[in-house]
Amino acid sequence: MSRSFRITGVAFAAALPLLSAPALADKIKNPTAVFSGLDKITGRIISFEAAVDETVQFGSLQLTARVCYSRPEYENPQTTSFVEVDEVGFDNSYKRLFTGWMFASSPGLNAIEHPVYDIWLSECKGGKDIIKTPPEVEDEPPPPVPSELRRNPRPAQPLPGTRPPGQGVTSAPLRLPGAPGAPPGAVLPPGNVGQPPRPAPQQRFFPTNPGLGGVRDPASQGR
């Protein structure tokens, strides 16, 4: 391997983190994202819109766009959207396939890996207000403290009425609610409450013909 090739590889590896998120610049926050979906079985391509925070189903994939940014005319064109994509199984199970930024100018940069479907960002639309990005300011280190103001740290003193560490301290075992020995009326903390059911997608697109052995809507099983 030549030296020039090694240097090029190092430079490319150093530039990869810069491609994982949109660059700092003025941007327009849009309420609607426009995507294109490809069915690899039939070769059909469908263009569909998704409002921000709206779930749209394409085949067996459910897509939710969290934000959609475009650039003003005085900036370099760039359209990005932060997207979450889940695959729905026939048992109504969900598998997260993708979470991250999509770039309209580079569809293959963060592509969704699926054997049947492919989805990419086309454009963002509907936004007018420009979000100004403040210029980057380097953090300056704080000024040094004069020597006459420096004091030697004092050792920590125990509070009145407390015991030093390791003297007379016992740990009670943690008992879950309902377990033997648990205090009456104990309840689970809020973090252990079950998650609410997923809302149904507002739009559904199924480009594959079920008669050709394609994938149908998993939610329609048994209907």
C-alpha positions in Angstrom: 0.0 0.0 0.0 1.5 3.3 -1.0 1.9 6.2 1.4 -0.5 8.5 -0.6 -3.2 5.9 -0.4 -2.8 5.5 3.4 -3.0 9.3 3.8 -6.2 9.4 1.7 -7.7 6.7 3.9 -6.9 8.5 7.1 -8.4 11.7 5.8 -11.6 9.9 4.7 -12.0 8.3 8.1 -11.5 11.6 9.9 -14.3 13.1 7.7 -16.9 10.5 8.5 -18.1 12.0 11.7 -18.7 15.3 9.8 -21.2 13.5 7.5 -23.3 12.0 10.3 -25.1 15.3 11.1 -26.0 18.4 9.0 -23.5 21.2 9.0 -24.0 24.4 11.0 -25.8 27.0 8.8 -29.0 29.0 8.6 -31.9 26.6 8.0 -35.7 26.6 7.4 -37.8 24.3 9.6 -40.5 22.7 7.4 -43.8 21.0 8.6 -43.8 18.4 5.8 -41.3 15.9 4.4 -41.6 14.3 1.0 -40.2 10.8 0.5 -40.0 8.3 -2.3 -40.4 4.6 -1.7 -39.3 1.7 -4.0 -40.8 -1.7 -4.1 -37.9 -3.9 -5.3 -40.3 -6.8 -6.3 -42.5 -4.8 -8.7 -40.1 -1.9 -9.4 -42.8 0.6 -8.5 -41.8 4.0 -7.0 -44.3 5.9 -4.9 -43.8 9.5 -3.7 -45.6 10.3 -0.5 -45.7 13.1 2.1 -45.4 12.8 5.9 -46.1 15.6 8.3 -43.5 16.1 11.1 -44.3 13.6 13.9 -46.8 11.8 11.7 -46.4 8.0 11.1 -46.8 6.8 7.6 -46.7 3.2 6.5 -45.0 2.0 3.2 -45.4 -1.7 2.7 -44.3 -3.3 6.0 -42.3 -0.2 7.1 -43.6 2.6 9.3 -41.8 5.9 9.0 -41.9 8.9 11.3 -40.1 12.2 10.4 -39.2 14.2 13.5 -37.8 17.3 11.8 -37.3 18.4 8.2 -34.8 21.2 7.3 -34.0 23.0 4.1 -31.7 25.9 3.5 -32.4 29.6 2.5 -31.4 30.7 -1.0 -28.2 32.4 0.3 -26.9 29.1 1.8 -25.6 26.0 0.0 -28.6 23.8 -0.8 -29.1 20.9 1.6 -32.3 19.1 2.7 -32.2 16.9 5.7 -34.7 15.0 7.9 -34.3 13.1 11.1 -36.3 9.9 10.6 -37.3 6.8 12.5 -38.2 3.6 10.6 -39.7 0.4 12.1 -40.6 -2.8 10.4 -44.0 -4.3 11.4 -44.3 -8.1 11.6 -47.4 -10.2 11.0 -47.6 -10.7 14.8 -47.8 -6.9 15.2 -44.2 -6.8 16.5 -42.0 -3.8 15.8 -38.3 -3.9 14.9 -36.3 -0.6 14.6 -34.4 -0.6 11.3 -33.2 3.0 11.2 -32.8 6.1 13.3 -30.8 9.0 12.0 -30.5 11.8 9.4 -31.5 11.4 5.8 -29.9 13.7 3.1 -31.9 14.4 -0.1 -28.6 15.1 -2.0 -27.0 11.8 -0.9 -29.7 9.1 -0.6 -27.2 6.3 -0.2 -25.3 8.0 2.7 -27.7 6.7 5.4 -29.7 4.1 3.5 -32.4 1.8 4.9 -31.3 -1.9 4.5 -34.4 -4.0 3.7 -34.7 -6.8 1.1 -38.0 -5.6 -0.3 -38.4 -1.8 0.3 -36.2 1.3 0.0 -37.1 4.8 1.2 -35.2 8.0 0.7 -35.8 11.7 1.3 -36.9 13.9 -1.7 -37.6 17.3 -0.3 -39.0 19.4 2.6 -41.7 21.9 2.1 -44.1 24.3 3.8 -41.6 26.2 5.9 -41.0 30.0 5.8 -39.3 31.0 9.0 -35.5 31.0 8.9 -33.6 29.7 11.9 -30.4 31.7 12.4 -27.4 29.8 13.5 -25.1 31.8 15.9 -21.4 32.0 14.9 -19.1 29.6 16.7 -17.2 31.2 19.6 -14.1 29.5 21.0 -14.2 29.0 24.7 -11.6 31.0 26.5 -10.0 29.5 29.6 -10.8 31.2 32.9 -8.2 33.6 34.3 -5.8 32.1 36.9 -6.6 32.7 40.5 -4.0 34.9 42.3 -1.8 33.0 44.7 -2.9 35.2 47.7 -6.5 34.1 47.2 -5.8 30.4 47.1 -6.7 28.4 50.2 -5.8 24.9 51.2 -8.9 22.7 51.1 -10.3 21.8 54.5 -11.1 18.2 55.3 -14.8 17.3 55.2 -16.5 17.3 58.6 -19.4 15.0 59.5 -22.7 16.8 60.1 -23.9 16.9 63.7 -25.9 13.8 64.7 -24.5 11.6 61.8 -22.3 8.6 62.2 -18.9 8.1 60.5 -18.9 5.7 57.5 -19.0 2.1 58.4 -20.3 2.4 62.0 -23.7 1.1 62.8 -25.0 1.3 59.2 -27.0 -1.6 57.8 -28.6 -2.0 54.4 -32.1 -3.3 54.1 -32.8 -5.6 51.1 -34.8 -4.2 48.3 -38.2 -5.8 48.0 -40.5 -5.4 45.0 -44.3 -4.7 45.6 -46.2 -7.9 46.2 -43.1 -9.8 47.3 -43.0 -11.4 50.8 -41.9 -8.9 53.4 -42.7 -5.9 51.2 -44.5 -3.0 53.0 -48.3 -2.8 52.5 -49.5 -0.5 49.8 -46.2 -0.4 47.9 -46.5 0.4 44.2 -44.2 0.2 41.3 -42.4 3.5 40.3 -43.7 5.4 37.2 -40.8 4.1 35.1 -42.1 0.5 35.3 -45.6 1.4 33.9 -46.3 -0.4 30.6 -45.9 1.7 27.4 -49.1 2.8 25.7 -50.0 1.1 22.4 -48.6 2.5 19.2 -51.0 4.8 17.3 -52.1 3.6 13.8 -50.3 5.3 10.9 -52.2 8.1 9.3 -51.4 7.0 5.7 -50.8 3.5 4.2 -49.1 2.6 0.9 -48.8 -0.9 -0.3 -47.2 -1.0 -3.8 -46.7 -4.7 -3.9 -49.5 -6.8 -5.4 -50.5 -9.5 -2.9 -51.4 -11.8 -5.8 -47.8 -11.8 -6.8 -46.6 -13.0 -3.5 -45.9 -9.6 -2.1 -46.1 -8.4 1.5 -49.5 -7.3 2.7 -50.4 -5.0 5.5 -49.6 -6.9 8.7 -52.4 -5.1 10.6 -55.0 -6.6 8.1 -54.3 -10.2 9.1 -57.4 -11.9 10.2 -59.8 -9.3 8.8 
